[in-house]
C-alpha cells in the first residue's frame, strides 16, 4: 500500500513538473512571430477583443482634398483581389481585414479617373495628400477616428502589395489605395497603385 501511494505521489509530481515546463515554454518563448503567426494573431485579437468596441466605418473624410464619402464594405473577387467600390463617389472598406481603429491595417479603396459619363472619382486628388495630413473615419456608433499620414508609396499593378493589408506592430493603421498613371485602353486598367499609409492619431 505504501509503495502504491508513493508511486502516485511521484506520478503527480512528474505531471505537475511537465505542466509547469509547458506553461513556461508557452508564455516565455521569444516573440519572433512569423508573418503567418502575426496575421493569425491579428485576426484572433480582432475577433475576440475588439469588434465589440469598434464600429463599422460609414464615412471617410479627407479635409485637405475635400473628400467626404460613404464607405461601403467589400470582400474578394473570384480572382482573389479586393473588390472595388460600387461607384465613382463612394469608397470601399475591405471587410475581411480589421476595422479602422482596431489593431492592424484597415484598408479603404476608392476609384481614380474620369468615367464615361464625365464624372470624376472620389480619389482623383489623392496624390495631393502629404505626410502629416489628417484622415478621418466615422463609424456606425458615431465615433470619429483620426489618422495621420505617415508614408506615401506607389506600386506597380503586378507588384506584391500584401504589406498594405497587414501589420504586426500592435498599432492601428489606415491605408488608402487607388489607381495611378495613364489609362491603358487595351488592358482597360491603370499601371500603378497609389497607397497612403496612415497611423491612428
LINHUNOR-V658063 format. One record per run of one state. SS is the DSSP state (@ for helix, = for strand, . for the rest). FROM is the first residue (numbers start at 1). TO is the last residue. If there is no record, write none. Layout:
{{SS	FROM	TO} {SS	FROM	TO}}
This chain:
{{.	1	1} {@	2	28} {.	29	34} {@	35	50} {.	51	56} {=	57	62} {@	63	65} {.	66	66} {=	67	74} {.	75	75} {=	76	76} {.	77	81} {=	82	82} {.	83	90} {=	91	94} {.	95	103} {=	104	110} {.	111	125} {@	126	128} {.	129	133} {=	134	139} {.	140	143} {=	144	156} {.	157	161} {@	162	164} {.	165	171} {=	172	184} {.	185	188} {=	189	200} {.	201	201}}
